[in-house]
């Protein structure tokens, strides 16, 4: 009992059930306003969940593609001149056979840019372009064994790639990229076109439309390596080997390749393994998270301002109700708790709906892109709590204003 002005008055009790009942009643009085008030939190929390989920999903997809392509590629470079200026080509004649004996190797081949005089141009004949004849073009000529085209996973638009038989017999054939073919005026192989490298004719065996590795082949005229050696001699410098490996074998192959190729001078060859995929994944995740979390924070701030504004308007509209409750014995902390409960419930509901929308967005995007959706459980668990915290913080000032209303002043209005 509490003594007031000489009278014993029972203390005012405001339990949790009463608190939730009053909060729900205040929200349901104007359901449209309550829904619009919670919309800001819905967007903020939804953006928060969607951004983190899409970031994790995209990072996983990038990591998977990195493993499938870059992590299965090894390049071996000829660095013999760095150790011995009188050394010849570091790659032996049977370089492909030696590397392909290693476990985990799929395809391998040696290539180098052909060292031609600066005035050497490439032209074609016959052509089917509008002018009837193509002007000479400067195009890089690359000598490559058939294993390079297989390791690069070159896709042919028309014709075919040259094989080991053509390379062994040093046949004058070439493979060109689609862009080079367009520059030279070659639109079809039905006319049996040829390209002239200087005065040397080469039959065009195929046109490449794309590669998974070593994309610069699309901008070159590729000829068999033995044909290039017969016409222009062995490479002076710049020779390298492209190796396609099984997933997980690249670093082991990079360690073994120099010794397998040149057991007498392994230092003449430098193997370049793929970089660590964890560094790429961490960089992508960090950049995406920092960029988009700012947008999610802005949405949450907008939602908090909306809740605070609407709650403050509700306090001003319900001044008479607050005064009556104070006159009947409600204390200031009870009024504060009521309005905090209303704003907190709005924030929590917005957080739950936003979490659902965010997860649904991640799953939908992943299905459309044929990805595997990745949403961390911690994100799903924290999102409703963020909505609740946003609602409580937004309701602090309006609840404090409501608790400061005096019963007499309120009833006069």
C-alpha positions as CSV (number, residue, x, y, z in Angstrom):
1,X,0.0,0.0,0.0
2,X,1.1,3.6,-0.7
3,X,0.1,6.5,1.5
4,X,-1.1,9.5,-0.5
5,X,-2.5,12.6,1.4
6,X,-3.1,10.5,4.4
7,X,-4.9,7.7,2.5
8,X,-3.6,4.3,1.8
9,X,-3.8,3.6,-2.0
10,X,-2.9,0.3,-3.6
11,X,0.2,0.6,-5.8
12,X,-0.4,0.8,-9.6
13,X,0.5,-2.5,-11.2
14,X,1.3,-2.8,-15.0
15,X,2.2,-6.3,-15.8
16,X,3.7,-7.7,-19.0
17,X,0.3,-9.0,-20.3
18,X,-1.2,-5.5,-19.7
19,X,1.8,-3.9,-21.4
20,X,1.5,-6.1,-24.5
21,X,-2.3,-5.7,-24.6
22,X,-2.1,-1.9,-24.5
23,X,0.7,-1.9,-27.2
24,X,-1.3,-4.1,-29.5
25,X,-4.4,-2.1,-28.9
26,X,-2.6,1.2,-29.7
27,X,-1.2,-0.4,-33.0
28,X,-4.5,-1.9,-34.1
29,X,-6.4,1.4,-33.6
30,X,-4.7,2.6,-36.9
31,X,-3.5,-0.5,-38.7
32,X,-2.7,1.4,-41.9
33,X,-0.5,3.9,-40.1
34,X,1.2,1.1,-38.1
35,X,2.0,-0.8,-41.4
36,X,3.4,2.2,-43.0
37,X,5.4,3.0,-39.9
38,X,7.0,-0.5,-39.9
39,X,7.7,-0.3,-43.6
40,X,10.9,1.6,-43.1
41,X,12.2,-1.1,-40.8
42,X,11.0,-3.8,-43.2
43,X,13.1,-2.2,-46.0
44,X,16.1,-1.7,-43.8
45,X,16.2,-5.2,-42.3
46,X,15.3,-6.7,-45.6
47,X,18.2,-4.9,-47.3
48,X,20.5,-5.9,-44.5
49,X,19.7,-9.6,-44.9
50,X,19.6,-9.5,-48.7
51,X,22.9,-7.7,-48.9
52,X,24.7,-10.1,-46.6
53,X,23.1,-13.1,-48.2
54,X,23.9,-12.0,-51.8
55,X,27.4,-11.0,-50.8
56,X,28.0,-14.5,-49.3
57,X,26.4,-16.1,-52.3
58,X,28.4,-14.1,-54.9
59,X,31.6,-14.7,-53.0
60,X,30.9,-18.4,-53.0
61,X,30.1,-18.4,-56.7
62,X,33.3,-16.4,-57.5
63,X,35.3,-18.7,-55.4
64,X,33.8,-21.7,-57.2
65,X,34.5,-20.3,-60.6
66,X,38.0,-19.3,-59.6
67,X,38.7,-22.8,-58.5
68,X,37.2,-24.2,-61.7
69,X,39.4,-22.1,-64.0
70,X,42.3,-20.2,-62.5
71,X,43.0,-22.7,-59.8
72,X,43.5,-25.4,-62.4
73,X,46.0,-23.4,-64.5
74,X,49.8,-23.4,-64.2
75,X,52.2,-21.5,-66.4
76,X,55.8,-22.5,-66.8
77,X,58.1,-19.7,-68.2
78,X,61.5,-20.1,-69.8
79,X,64.0,-18.1,-67.7
80,X,67.2,-19.8,-68.9
81,X,68.7,-16.6,-70.1
82,X,68.5,-15.1,-66.6
83,X,70.9,-17.9,-65.4
84,X,73.0,-18.4,-68.5
85,X,73.1,-16.0,-71.4
86,X,74.4,-18.6,-73.7
87,X,71.6,-21.1,-72.9
88,X,69.3,-22.2,-75.6
89,X,65.5,-22.9,-75.3
90,X,64.8,-24.5,-71.9
91,X,61.9,-26.6,-73.1
92,X,62.9,-30.1,-74.5
93,X,61.3,-31.4,-77.6
94,X,59.2,-33.9,-75.6
95,X,58.1,-31.3,-73.1
96,X,54.4,-32.1,-73.5
97,X,55.0,-35.9,-73.0
98,X,57.0,-35.3,-69.9
99,X,54.4,-33.1,-68.2
100,X,51.5,-35.2,-69.2
101,X,53.0,-38.1,-67.3
102,X,52.5,-36.2,-64.0
103,X,49.4,-37.2,-62.1
104,X,46.8,-34.4,-62.2
105,X,47.7,-33.0,-65.6
106,X,44.9,-32.8,-68.2
107,X,46.5,-31.0,-71.1
108,X,49.7,-29.1,-71.7
109,X,51.5,-27.3,-74.5
110,X,54.4,-25.0,-75.3
111,X,53.8,-21.6,-77.0
112,X,55.8,-18.5,-77.8
113,X,55.3,-15.3,-79.9
114,X,57.0,-15.6,-83.2
115,X,59.7,-12.9,-83.6
116,X,58.9,-11.5,-87.1
117,X,60.4,-8.4,-88.7
118,X,58.5,-5.2,-87.8
119,X,57.4,-4.7,-91.5
120,X,55.8,-8.2,-91.6
121,X,52.0,-8.0,-92.1
122,X,49.3,-10.5,-92.3
123,X,46.8,-10.5,-95.2
124,X,44.2,-13.0,-96.5
125,X,43.0,-14.4,-99.8
126,X,40.4,-14.9,-101.0
127,X,38.0,-12.9,-98.8
128,X,34.2,-12.4,-98.9
129,X,34.1,-8.9,-97.4
130,X,32.5,-5.9,-99.2
131,X,35.8,-4.6,-100.6
132,X,36.7,-8.0,-102.1
133,X,40.2,-7.9,-100.7
134,X,41.5,-7.2,-97.3
135,X,44.2,-4.7,-96.4
136,X,47.3,-6.0,-94.7
137,X,47.0,-6.0,-90.9
138,X,49.6,-6.3,-88.2
139,X,48.6,-9.3,-86.2
140,X,50.6,-11.2,-83.6
141,X,51.7,-14.6,-84.6
142,X,51.8,-17.3,-81.9
143,X,53.5,-20.6,-82.3
144,X,51.6,-23.2,-80.2
145,X,51.5,-26.9,-79.9
146,X,48.1,-28.6,-80.1
147,X,48.2,-29.1,-76.3
148,X,48.0,-25.3,-75.8
149,X,44.6,-25.1,-77.7
150,X,43.3,-28.0,-75.6
151,X,44.5,-26.6,-72.3
152,X,43.0,-23.2,-73.2
153,X,39.7,-25.0,-73.9
154,X,39.3,-23.1,-77.3
155,X,35.9,-23.3,-78.8
156,X,35.6,-23.5,-82.6
157,X,33.0,-21.4,-84.5
158,X,33.9,-22.9,-87.8
159,X,36.3,-25.5,-89.0
160,X,38.5,-27.4,-86.5
161,X,41.7,-27.1,-84.5
162,X,44.9,-28.6,-85.9
163,X,46.0,-31.8,-84.2
164,X,49.2,-33.6,-83.3
165,X,49.5,-35.1,-86.7
166,X,49.5,-31.7,-88.4
167,X,52.0,-30.4,-85.9
168,X,54.4,-33.3,-86.2
169,X,54.4,-32.9,-90.0
170,X,54.9,-29.1,-89.8
171,X,52.0,-28.4,-92.0
172,X,51.4,-24.7,-93.0
173,X,48.0,-24.3,-91.3
174,X,46.7,-21.8,-88.9
175,X,43.8,-21.1,-86.4
176,X,42.6,-17.5,-86.0
177,X,40.3,-15.8,-83.6
178,X,36.9,-14.4,-84.7
179,X,38.1,-10.8,-84.3
180,X,41.1,-11.4,-86.4
181,X,39.0,-13.2,-89.1
182,X,36.7,-10.1,-89.2
183,X,39.7,-7.8,-89.6
184,X,41.1,-9.9,-92.4
185,X,37.7,-10.1,-94.2
186,X,37.3,-13.9,-93.6
187,X,33.6,-14.7,-92.9
188,X,33.5,-18.3,-93.9
189,X,35.8,-21.3,-94.5
190,X,33.8,-22.5,-97.4
191,X,36.0,-20.5,-99.8
192,X,39.1,-22.2,-98.3
193,X,40.8,-18.9,-97.3
194,X,44.4,-18.6,-96.5
195,X,46.4,-16.1,-94.5
196,X,49.8,-14.8,-95.6
197,X,52.3,-14.1,-92.9
198,X,54.7,-12.0,-95.0
199,X,55.0,-14.2,-98.1
200,X,54.3,-17.5,-96.3
201,X,50.8,-18.9,-97.0
202,X,48.9,-20.7,-94.3
203,X,45.6,-22.5,-94.8
204,X,43.0,-21.4,-92.2
205,X,41.9,-24.6,-90.5
206,X,39.5,-23.1,-88.0
207,X,38.1,-19.9,-86.4
208,X,38.1,-19.7,-82.6
209,X,35.1,-18.1,-80.9
210,X,36.3,-18.2,-77.3
211,X,38.7,-19.7,-74.8
212,X,38.5,-20.4,-71.1
213,X,42.2,-19.6,-70.6
214,X,44.7,-17.5,-72.4
215,X,42.2,-15.2,-74.1
216,X,45.0,-13.4,-76.1
217,X,44.9,-16.3,-78.5
218,X,41.7,-14.7,-79.9
219,X,43.8,-11.8,-81.1
220,X,46.5,-13.8,-82.8
221,X,47.2,-16.1,-85.7
222,X,48.1,-19.4,-84.1
223,X,50.3,-21.8,-86.1
224,X,51.8,-25.2,-85.1
225,X,55.0,-24.8,-83.1
226,X,57.0,-27.2,-85.4
227,X,55.9,-25.2,-88.4
228,X,57.1,-22.0,-86.8
229,X,60.5,-23.6,-85.9
230,X,60.9,-24.8,-89.5
231,X,60.1,-21.4,-91.0
232,X,61.5,-18.9,-88.4
233,X,63.7,-21.0,-86.1
234,X,63.4,-21.7,-82.4
235,X,62.2,-19.1,-80.0
236,X,64.7,-16.5,-78.8
237,X,62.8,-15.7,-75.7
238,X,59.3,-15.6,-74.3
239,X,58.5,-19.3,-74.6
240,X,56.1,-20.7,-72.0
241,X,54.0,-23.7,-71.3
242,X,50.3,-23.7,-70.4
243,X,49.2,-26.6,-68.2
244,X,45.5,-27.4,-67.3
245,X,45.3,-29.5,-64.2
246,X,42.7,-31.3,-62.1
247,X,41.1,-29.3,-59.3
248,X,43.5,-29.3,-56.3
249,X,46.6,-30.4,-58.3
250,X,47.9,-27.1,-59.6
251,X,50.3,-26.2,-56.8
252,X,51.8,-29.8,-56.8
253,X,52.2,-29.6,-60.6
254,X,53.9,-26.2,-60.2
255,X,56.4,-27.7,-57.8
256,X,57.1,-30.8,-60.0
257,X,57.1,-29.3,-63.5
258,X,60.6,-27.7,-63.6
259,X,62.3,-30.9,-62.4
260,X,60.2,-33.0,-64.7
261,X,61.0,-30.9,-67.8
262,X,64.7,-30.2,-67.0
263,X,66.1,-32.4,-64.3
264,X,69.6,-31.1,-65.2
265,X,68.7,-27.4,-64.9
266,X,65.3,-27.0,-63.1
267,X,66.2,-23.4,-62.4
268,X,65.9,-22.6,-66.1
269,X,62.1,-22.9,-65.8
270,X,59.9,-20.9,-63.5
271,X,56.4,-22.3,-62.7
272,X,53.7,-19.8,-61.7
273,X,51.0,-21.5,-59.6
274,X,47.5,-19.9,-59.2
275,X,47.1,-17.4,-56.4
276,X,45.3,-18.4,-53.1
277,X,41.5,-18.2,-53.7
278,X,40.9,-17.3,-50.1
279,X,42.5,-13.9,-50.6
280,X,40.2,-13.2,-53.6
281,X,37.1,-14.3,-51.7
282,X,38.1,-12.2,-48.7
283,X,38.7,-9.1,-50.8
284,X,35.4,-9.5,-52.7
285,X,33.4,-10.1,-49.6
286,X,35.0,-7.2,-47.8
287,X,34.4,-4.7,-50.7
288,X,30.8,-5.8,-51.3
289,X,29.9,-5.8,-47.6
290,X,31.3,-2.4,-46.8
291,X,29.6,-0.9,-49.8
292,X,26.1,-2.3,-49.4
293,X,26.0,-2.3,-45.6
294,X,26.1,1.5,-45.8
295,X,22.9,1.3,-47.9
296,X,21.3,-1.0,-45.4
297,X,22.2,1.3,-42.5
298,X,20.6,4.2,-44.4
299,X,17.4,2.2,-44.8
300,X,17.4,1.4,-41.1
301,X,17.9,5.1,-40.2
302,X,15.0,6.1,-42.4
303,X,12.9,3.4,-40.7
304,X,13.9,4.6,-37.3
305,X,13.0,8.2,-38.2
306,X,9.6,7.0,-39.5
307,X,8.9,5.1,-36.3
308,X,10.0,8.0,-34.1
309,X,7.9,10.5,-36.1
310,X,4.7,8.4,-36.1
311,X,5.1,7.5,-32.4
312,X,5.5,11.2,-31.5
313,X,2.4,12.1,-33.5
314,X,0.5,9.3,-31.7
315,X,1.6,10.8,-28.3
316,X,0.3,14.2,-29.3
317,X,-3.0,12.7,-30.5
318,X,-3.5,10.6,-27.4
319,X,-2.7,13.3,-24.8
320,X,-6.1,13.1,-23.3
321,X,-5.9,9.3,-23.0
322,X,-2.5,9.6,-21.3
323,X,-3.8,12.2,-18.9
324,X,-6.7,10.1,-17.9
325,X,-4.5,7.1,-17.3
326,X,-2.2,9.2,-15.2
327,X,-5.2,10.5,-13.2
328,X,-6.3,6.9,-12.6
329,X,-2.9,6.0,-11.1
330,X,-0.6,5.1,-14.0
331,X,2.9,6.2,-13.4
332,X,5.3,7.9,-15.8
333,X,7.3,4.7,-16.2
334,X,4.1,2.8,-17.2
335,X,3.4,5.3,-19.9
336,X,7.1,5.1,-21.1
337,X,6.9,1.3,-21.1
338,X,3.7,1.4,-23.1
339,X,5.0,3.6,-26.0
340,X,8.3,1.8,-26.0
341,X,6.5,-1.5,-26.3
342,X,4.5,-0.1,-29.2
343,X,7.6,1.1,-31.1
344,X,9.5,-2.1,-30.2
345,X,6.7,-4.4,-31.5
346,X,6.5,-2.4,-34.7
347,X,10.3,-2.7,-35.1
348,X,10.3,-6.4,-34.3
349,X,7.4,-7.1,-36.7
350,X,9.3,-5.1,-39.4
351,X,12.4,-7.0,-38.6
352,X,10.6,-10.4,-39.0
353,X,9.0,-9.4,-42.3
354,X,12.2,-7.8,-43.6
355,X,14.1,-11.0,-42.7
356,X,11.7,-13.1,-44.7
357,X,11.8,-10.8,-47.7
358,X,15.6,-10.7,-47.5
359,X,16.0,-14.5,-47.5
360,X,13.4,-14.8,-50.2
361,X,15.3,-12.3,-52.3
362,X,18.6,-14.2,-51.9
363,X,17.0,-17.5,-52.8
364,X,15.2,-16.0,-55.9
365,X,18.4,-14.4,-57.2
366,X,20.3,-17.6,-56.7
367,X,17.7,-19.7,-58.5
368,X,17.6,-17.3,-61.4
369,X,21.4,-17.2,-61.7
370,X,21.7,-21.0,-61.1
371,X,23.8,-20.4,-57.9
372,X,23.8,-22.0,-54.5
373,X,22.1,-19.6,-52.0
374,X,24.2,-18.9,-48.9
375,X,22.6,-17.2,-45.9
376,X,24.4,-17.4,-42.6
377,X,22.2,-18.4,-39.6
378,X,23.7,-15.6,-37.5
379,X,22.4,-13.1,-40.1
380,X,18.9,-14.5,-39.9
381,X,19.0,-14.6,-36.1
382,X,20.3,-11.1,-35.7
383,X,18.0,-9.4,-38.2
384,X,14.8,-9.4,-36.1
385,X,16.8,-8.2,-33.1
386,X,18.1,-5.3,-35.2
387,X,14.5,-4.4,-36.0
388,X,13.6,-4.6,-32.3
389,X,16.5,-2.4,-31.3
390,X,15.7,0.1,-34.1
391,X,12.1,0.3,-32.8
392,X,13.1,0.8,-29.2
393,X,15.7,3.5,-30.0
394,X,13.2,5.3,-32.2
395,X,10.6,5.2,-29.4
396,X,12.8,6.6,-26.7
397,X,12.1,10.3,-27.2
398,X,8.3,10.0,-27.8
399,X,7.9,7.7,-24.8
400,X,9.8,10.2,-22.7
401,X,7.5,13.0,-23.9
402,X,4.5,10.9,-23.1
403,X,5.8,10.3,-19.5
404,X,6.2,14.0,-18.9
405,X,2.6,14.8,-19.6
406,X,0.8,16.1,-16.5
407,X,-2.7,14.7,-15.8
408,X,-4.2,18.1,-15.1
409,X,-2.8,19.8,-18.2
410,X,-3.9,16.8,-20.3
411,X,-7.4,16.8,-19.0
412,X,-7.8,20.5,-19.7
413,X,-7.3,19.8,-23.4
